[in-house]
Amino acid sequence: MNTNSHLKFACFITVRMGSTRLPRKALLPIRGRSIIEHLIDRTKLVKGGDLIVLCTSTRSEDDILEEIARKNEIECFRGSAEDKLARWLGAAEKFDVDYFVTVDGDDPFADPELIDLAIAQMRQNPCDFINIPQTLVCGGAEYCISLAALKKVCEVKNTDETEIMYTYFTDSGLFNVRDLRVDDRIFHNSNIRMTLDYQEDFDFFKRIFDELNIDVNSIPLRRIIELINRKPEIAKINFFRQEQYLANQKLKTKLLIKQT
């Protein structure tokens, strides 16, 4: 662990090619760049992080993601396909990271302002895990996790299937968890869905890119929300998928702890 004045923060862009509902979604093109490249562009706007690492699996189908990371001049780590927590641990140890923000590859509008807010809150008042309040726009904010807590989770979990991982931090009773504090009410809108799982989600993102004439993915999330507030029909493109998405997440959520 680095000294307190030199804590190292990273953004871990977590992505694989193994999606089934929307195959190869990370490579879907919008205005000449793939979804994952748009997310890399956006993550580069984060000011509080020390590095960006694309975290993917060792499967051959993910070779293209390593090539994209190299082309876009960010780091890459390849680890377990199913065990996201173990993959993160390998990346954190390789790059000597103390804390990291989990930039989900399905969230092309993950907001640099909110990521920087999470990093700032962790620096000012360190804890094990900064959680995302359910009132925030889905896909706009990301978790922030300490290496020490991640190591502990990897020691106690009793499964390698950790796609839905937050429950190990929030529900195990083992960690100091705080919610991300977001004062600006514009970000608190649970009627907008900004994550990529279905064709309608892709249609939603493409519509916003076209509406705002986005070629470089640097438009602040607040401006995107303002657009949707003016044109609520945009949110209707994909929001009907939210209930199904949450039901699928619930089915995948496991809290399996080793017996002592």
Phi and psi in degrees as a GROMACS rama.xvg file:
@    title "Ramachandran Plot"
@    xaxis  label "Phi"
@    yaxis  label "Psi"
@TYPE xy
-71.3733  162.152  ASN-2
-65.688  159.151  THR-3
-58.5292  -33.8968  ASN-4
-79.9708  -8.15754  SER-5
-129.582  39.8774  HIS-6
-64.4908  139.47  LEU-7
-105.695  122.11  LYS-8
-110.631  140.854  PHE-9
-129.902  157.532  ALA-10
-105.782  118.277  CYS-11
-100.073  104.107  PHE-12
-80.168  113.745  ILE-13
-104.98  116.731  THR-14
-155.529  143.424  VAL-15
-137.407  167.695  ARG-16
-94.5267  2.74575  MET-17
-85.8491  23.2661  GLY-18
-68.3981  144.746  SER-19
-110.696  -38.7766  THR-20
-67.577  -35.2873  ARG-21
-136.451  86.2715  LEU-22
-55.5323  138.123  PRO-23
53.5366  36.8209  ARG-24
-63.1641  -28.7545  LYS-25
-63.0735  -22.7677  ALA-26
-100.441  0.177804  LEU-27
-60.4901  134.614  LEU-28
-92.0885  139.803  PRO-29
-133.758  119.319  ILE-30
51.689  43.3577  ARG-31
90.113  -3.03623  GLY-32
-132.775  150.146  ARG-33
-74.6398  161.21  SER-34
-53.3118  -46.1894  ILE-35
-67.8654  -33.9322  ILE-36
-68.5916  -38.3338  GLU-37
-60.9763  -38.2243  HIS-38
-69.9923  -38.358  LEU-39
-61.4749  -45.7957  ILE-40
-54.1073  -44.0085  ASP-41
-69.638  -40.7409  ARG-42
-66.6614  -28.7501  THR-43
-64.7013  -14.4874  LYS-44
-82.0897  -10.7713  LEU-45
-66.162  128.93  VAL-46
-93.2746  -27.0263  LYS-47
-88.8836  -7.0461  GLY-48
-90.951  155.792  GLY-49
-95.0199  -23.7198  ASP-50
-161.796  163.469  LEU-51
-118.617  130.276  ILE-52
-124.634  123.639  VAL-53
-82.9483  118.704  LEU-54
-105.742  112.304  CYS-55
-133.827  -171.494  THR-56
-98.7902  173.833  SER-57
-86.8113  1.25605  THR-58
-66.5287  146.237  ARG-59
-62.7207  -29.1207  SER-60
-64.2436  -18.1969  GLU-61
-95.4818  5.02804  ASP-62
-56.4964  -38.3616  ASP-63
-61.2179  -32.8065  ILE-64
-70.3413  -36.9353  LEU-65
-63.7429  -39.5365  GLU-66
-63.1287  -40.2412  GLU-67
-65.3939  -40.8186  ILE-68
-60.4821  -45.0077  ALA-69
-63.775  -43.9579  ARG-70
-61.4888  -34.6232  LYS-71
-96.0082  10.0744  ASN-72
61.0077  43.5559  GLU-73
-122.724  165.606  ILE-74
-75.8391  162.8  GLU-75
-138.542  141.24  CYS-76
-131.754  135.876  PHE-77
-119.537  128.889  ARG-78
-148.682  -148.332  GLY-79
-58.9291  139.137  SER-80
-75.1994  -42.9397  ALA-81
-90.7104  -32.7805  GLU-82
-95.8766  89.0452  ASP-83
-61.8338  -37.2311  LYS-84
-64.5443  -43.266  LEU-85
-65.4586  -36.1742  ALA-86
-63.5298  -45.1179  ARG-87
-62.2721  -40.8596  TRP-88
-62.3212  -43.3338  LEU-89
-60.2428  -41.5492  GLY-90
-67.3396  -43.4265  ALA-91
-63.2381  -39.6865  ALA-92
-73.4145  -38.1831  GLU-93
-62.5148  -40.5278  LYS-94
-102.181  11.5057  PHE-95
54.8216  51.9808  ASP-96
-97.0784  138.236  VAL-97
-91.812  -37.6061  ASP-98
-141.473  152.485  TYR-99
-145.907  152.153  PHE-100
-102.358  135.404  VAL-101
-91.9441  88.2666  THR-102
-81.3689  104.481  VAL-103
-72.4287  132.149  ASP-104
-62.055  -13.4326  GLY-105
-88.8556  0.731769  ASP-106
-115.835  73.1999  ASP-107
-66.2431  -12.4412  PRO-108
-108.959  20.1466  PHE-109
-50.0909  128.357  ALA-110
-91.6798  122.168  ASP-111
-56.2055  -35.202  PRO-112
-62.3568  -43.7973  GLU-113
-73.5736  -33.8781  LEU-114
-65.0359  -44.4248  ILE-115
-63.2725  -33.9436  ASP-116
-64.6284  -42.211  LEU-117
-63.0688  -43.1553  ALA-118
-63.6448  -43.6505  ILE-119
-62.5302  -42.8024  ALA-120
-65.7439  -37.231  GLN-121
-68.0893  -38.2732  MET-122
-66.2779  -41.3695  ARG-123
-74.7017  -35.3901  GLN-124
-145.283  76.9165  ASN-125
-59.1611  143.395  PRO-126
-145.334  -172.771  CYS-127
-84.8377  -33.8188  ASP-128
-155.178  125.507  PHE-129
-99.4002  118.005  ILE-130
-91.27  160.793  ASN-131
-100.658  115.619  ILE-132
-58.6662  141.139  PRO-133
-66.4587  -16.291  GLN-134
-76.1025  -17.0699  THR-135
-75.2997  155.207  LEU-136
-54.951  127.517  VAL-137
-62.976  121.079  CYS-138
94.912  2.16085  GLY-139
-94.6658  -31.3908  GLY-140
-117.808  163.738  ALA-141
-135.607  157.515  GLU-142
-73.2577  154.414  TYR-143
-126.037  130.252  CYS-144
-131.734  142.999  ILE-145
-87.712  147.197  SER-146
-60.214  -40.089  LEU-147
-60.5235  -43.5403  ALA-148
-66.9677  -40.0852  ALA-149
-61.2328  -43.0785  LEU-150
-59.1041  -43.4714  LYS-151
-62.3468  -45.2401  LYS-152
-59.9679  -44.3528  VAL-153
-65.1742  -25.6358  CYS-154
-75.321  -36.2054  GLU-155
-100.049  -20.0865  VAL-156
-67.7014  150.487  LYS-157
-120.786  36.5559  ASN-158
-157.843  155.506  THR-159
-100.637  -2.61787  ASP-160
-93.6575  94.6958  GLU-161
-126.413  33.73  THR-162
-57.9706  -44.2567  GLU-163
-98.1503  100.264  ILE-164
-108.66  -17.282  MET-165
-61.5085  -28.4243  TYR-166
-60.9576  -27.3941  THR-167
-66.9514  -26.8611  TYR-168
-91.9297  -40.7074  PHE-169
-86.0565  -27.897  THR-170
-117.139  -1.68748  ASP-171
-83.4368  -17.0623  SER-172
75.8691  11.3722  GLY-173
-99.3946  -11.2992  LEU-174
-131.612  156.991  PHE-175
-86.5124  107.926  ASN-176
-114.094  134.425  VAL-177
-129.151  149.322  ARG-178
-80.284  145.768  ASP-179
-62.0031  126.691  LEU-180
-93.8036  112.605  ARG-181
-122.988  108.325  VAL-182
-79.6594  -33.2379  ASP-183
-69.6952  117.584  ASP-184
-68.2622  -17.3982  ARG-185
-62.1826  -28.4738  ILE-186
-79.8873  -13.7617  PHE-187
-91.7316  92.3059  HIS-188
-152.28  102.261  ASN-189
-87.3101  11.319  SER-190
-106.717  15.5705  ASN-191
-123.549  133.895  ILE-192
-115.158  116.653  ARG-193
-125.189  52.5924  MET-194
-135.356  152.19  THR-195
-107.724  104.488  LEU-196
-132.769  -25.6913  ASP-197
-128.487  164.495  TYR-198
-57.2454  -38.4704  GLN-199
-63.6518  -31.8834  GLU-200
-64.7151  -43.4509  ASP-201
-62.176  -41.4662  PHE-202
-60.8677  -38.7589  ASP-203
-61.8423  -49.9716  PHE-204
-63.2247  -43.0246  PHE-205
-61.3495  -39.3795  LYS-206
-62.0084  -42.6474  ARG-207
-67.897  -43.2915  ILE-208
-56.0883  -41.8927  PHE-209
-73.1041  -42.0243  ASP-210
-59.5756  -41.279  GLU-211
-98.0687  4.27276  LEU-212
54.9949  50.2083  ASN-213
-89.0135  117.606  ILE-214
-105.547  -41.1979  ASP-215
-105.011  126.492  VAL-216
-78.9741  70.0779  ASN-217
-122.122  6.98878  SER-218
-69.2479  125.506  ILE-219
-58.3536  145.035  PRO-220
-57.5501  -35.6479  LEU-221
-60.8292  -35.1002  ARG-222
-70.2661  -35.2544  ARG-223
-66.4476  -42.3084  ILE-224
-65.4647  -39.4488  ILE-225
-59.5858  -40.2255  GLU-226
-60.1922  -46.5895  LEU-227
-66.7242  -35.1357  ILE-228
-63.4886  -34.8464  ASN-229
-76.006  -32.6825  ARG-230
-126.893  74.3025  LYS-231
-60.7466  -15.427  PRO-232
-65.2057  -22.5363  GLU-233
-65.2135  -43.2736  ILE-234
-62.5187  -28.4071  ALA-235
-73.0216  -14.1895  LYS-236
-58.1343  -40.6279  ILE-237
-131.609  -6.20692  ASN-238
-65.0315  -25.1075  PHE-239
-62.9662  -15.8969  PHE-240
-79.8897  -12.1117  ARG-241
-62.9756  -41.7896  GLN-242
-62.1633  -42.8381  GLU-243
-65.0344  -40.6517  GLN-244
-61.0802  -46.3498  TYR-245
-66.6776  -36.3428  LEU-246
-64.7151  -40.7879  ALA-247
-65.1006  -39.6607  ASN-248
-62.9383  -41.5146  GLN-249
-61.7634  -39.861  LYS-250
-63.6653  -32.945  LEU-251
-87.1008  -8.91636  LYS-252
-79.2385  122.142  THR-253
-131.612  145.103  LYS-254
-127.628  87.9108  LEU-255
-112.349  106.401  LEU-256
-107.724  138.976  ILE-257
-62.7804  139.545  LYS-258
-76.5407  136.173  GLN-259
